[in-house]
């Protein structure tokens, strides 16, 4: 009797284990593809948004992007690291908020992307540390653009969209092209 149970249990357990692995791999693959798409959006943002001249260092060589989130983001954003946009090399950094140079990296960034894997208090701390510097803040968490962020990604009907808080962008001295604004949902803080 135990042999029959074992013969049935082991194959069922193996099948269930394999299904879990396949499901996990599918979710990771979807996350990777999702972040590749978001990286492509951000790459295009660098071409369709104008920063003030004083936002770049004297050599104006690098376009610095700080990414906050988990390790899964890195593979997605590798697709734009080192690319050239508007004559500048895109440099992706993954600052650690606990590191000594965290605020310096943040202050030197042109874009800060905050993933949904970032805790709320950390999101608020990042936005507070940025202040009104000419830095484009992009997030994925609900109400990000209404809470002080500039661009918020969201999904509707399995398609990626984005909201723009124009007043916040103006406070950061960022000018959006009309082509970009036609694609965006325009919001106000605390709407």
Secondary structure, 3 states (H helix, E strand, C coil): CHHHHHHHHHHHHHHHHHHHHHHHHHHHHHHHHHHHHHHHHHHHHHHHEECCHHHCCCCCCEEEEEEECCCHHHHHHCCCCCCEECCEEEEEECCCCCCCCHHHHHHHCCEEEECCCCCHHHHHHHHHHHCCCCCEEEECCCCCCCCCCCEEEEEECCEEEEEEEHHHHHHCCCEECHHHHHHCEEECCCC
